[in-house]
Amino acid sequence: MTVDAVVIGAGPNGLVAATLLARAGWSVEVLERREVAGGAIGSETSERGYVHDWGSAFYGLLHTSPVFAELGLDRRVGWAHTGSPIAAAWDPSVPAAVLHRREHDTAAGLGVDGEAWLDLVAWWHRLGSRLFTAMLGPVGAPLPLLKTAARLHGPREALQTARTLLEPVEAFVAHQFATDAGRMLLAGIGTHADVAVDAAGSTPPALLLAMAAQQHGMPVPVGGAGRLAEALVEAAEQAGVVVRTGVDVTRVVVRGGRAVGVVTADGSGLAARRAVVADVAPTILARDLVGEQHLPGEWLASLRRHRYTSGYFRLDVDLDRPAPWADDALTDSVVVHVTGNLDELAMSQAEVRRNRLPSAPQLILGQQDRADPTRVPAGAASLWVECHCPARPSDAGAEAEWAPRFADRILDRLEAHAPDLRSSIVDTTVVTPLGLQDRDPNLVGGDTGGGSSSPDQLLVFRPVAGWSSYRLPVRGLWMCGAASHPGGGVHGMCGRNAARAVLRRAW
Ligand SMILES: Cc1cc2nc3c(=O)[nH]c(=O)nc-3n(C[C@H](O)[C@H](O)[C@H](O)COP(=O)(O)OP(=O)(O)OC[C@H]3O[C@@H](n4cnc5c(N)ncnc54)[C@H](O)[C@@H]3O)c2cc1C
């Protein structure tokens, strides 16, 4: 059988690319190795009736993306919120800092830092949101950048903005805010990316995620993240895409220097008339699916420089009642960052970078059921927890030994803010970084973003210097996953940009 395009992998980027190609009139088939489509978007219900998002959980970033409306995700999914999308709890002895739905409430809670927060929000509406939209689009597209430039107050602001984008977030928050409240609220949000608070390039992710949350909240799909995956499949199928699950692609067929189709694990094949589009980590694509003999040595040498970053350690902690937070402000926050102060945060990040288990793990904690009570039995609650963690820590022995000990360390850290939390636990589910990779091979070593988002791996450098246009050095073969520009997160922009490049330049 022959179709115009075969898409390998039904992650959000693969599904977005497939939908846009089909909308342009192409016949498209998506082949997904797992039994369920959605990539790292999915939920599972435990025997006791708790819904766990096994991968991604919060979709503020998606709400800023053009894909959100284009695929009808605003109406295909019920989105749930609380009045406080994000909170920072860095020290149990001081009140948490809270980002509220309304910016003036956030400012009021930040005391002397309130004005500085409102200044950032005003900057976001005038310039920042346009700047980030331009940065999420294809590299080098002139129009969005020109629109951004038109909003700048002259060349000095252009230089200041460029400097801010390169600045370590700890330096940015130190001059933006006078107290730990403002500083930790913004810097804590930056922990969703892998760039350390004291490293160049850590300010953009913190600003983008904070301002997206201030504008759109931290929306979670009613019923679990799996509802979003279903909505992406629904959009694709309505466009005419055929999505097949349980189909593992083992080889991209290259003939005469051109990708002409794929072979699957059961030995059958599917021919592609115009394009093979891979939502697959490029290192795996090159080595296992295409075969290095079909790829130029220089390109392969550059690809070997693509760095994956630390993995995530995941914990679902099911409770028979809401978490006993010492600070009531945390009760209804959808996301709570439990990080320690900036020093502790930097030390913890350094430990992970040096391949050690962090002694004080920086926690990103989700309370999706505060917004969507359908996810837990009546009166109960569940904590979704993740923290940066090496896939194979050098100081900890075998995974079967360190994983339960590390889970205990995480619970100790939580109990500092929620005393006696353990007495309300009915079940705990642990997934290690390698456990994440087992579910989805794109999550190499548990890296959730397709490779580090440090500045040397962004824009024209992603994933291979000079190859940020989704094209690969085999005719007819394209990439569309998180390893390509603009990188990790559920925003669909890698898929959208890739589909547009394929349609423009199919060769
Ligand atoms: C624990 C965790 C928490 C996260 N939290 C958030 C969050 O809150 N918000 C957010 O925006 N982002 C979050 N992310 C990141 C986000 O989920 C990813 O960046 C995003 O899913 C990347 O999408 P993708 O389409 O590029 O790849 P993926 O989602 O990884 O999908 C790739 C798909 O391709 C399939 N595949 C790979 N190889 C083959 C093959 N050979 N044959 C067939 N199929 C194949 C895989 O099975 C998979 O389904 C999180 C990720 C994880 C794991």
The ligand as an ORCA input file, in Angstrom:
! r2SCAN-3c Opt
* xyz 0 1
  C       6.971     12.919     32.935
  C       6.771     13.996     31.888
  C       6.196     15.197     32.265
  C       6.011     16.197     31.307
  N       5.318     17.320     31.671
  C       4.952     18.204     30.713
  C       3.989     19.210     31.004
  O       3.423     19.262     32.096
  N       3.687     20.094     30.008
  C       4.271     20.035     28.771
  O       3.966     20.882     27.917
  N       5.148     19.045     28.455
  C       5.487     18.126     29.384
  N       6.305     17.067     29.077
  C       7.022     17.055     27.776
  C       6.148     16.630     26.618
  O       5.296     15.577     26.977
  C       7.029     16.189     25.425
  O       7.989     17.185     25.146
  C       6.158     15.947     24.195
  O       5.288     14.860     24.433
  C       7.013     15.671     22.968
  O       6.159     15.315     21.931
  P       6.673     14.498     20.661
  O       5.515     14.321     19.773
  O       7.879     15.173     20.121
  O       7.204     13.093     21.226
  P       6.561     12.005     22.170
  O       5.463     12.577     22.983
  O       7.707     11.399     22.892
  O       5.918     10.943     21.186
  C       6.688     10.139     20.339
  C       5.865      8.914     19.958
  O       6.556      8.209     18.935
  C       6.441      6.827     19.190
  N       7.536      6.136     18.524
  C       8.864      6.326     18.730
  N       9.574      5.481     17.936
  C       8.669      4.780     17.211
  C       8.794      3.764     16.215
  N       9.989      3.312     15.808
  N       7.661      3.252     15.673
  C       6.443      3.700     16.051
  N       6.273      4.644     17.013
  C       7.377      5.190     17.572
  C       6.519      6.739     20.711
  O       5.978      5.521     21.190
  C       5.681      7.952     21.113
  O       4.322      7.623     21.226
  C       6.459     16.013     29.988
  C       7.005     14.786     29.596
  C       7.133     13.764     30.537
  C       7.660     12.419     30.105
*
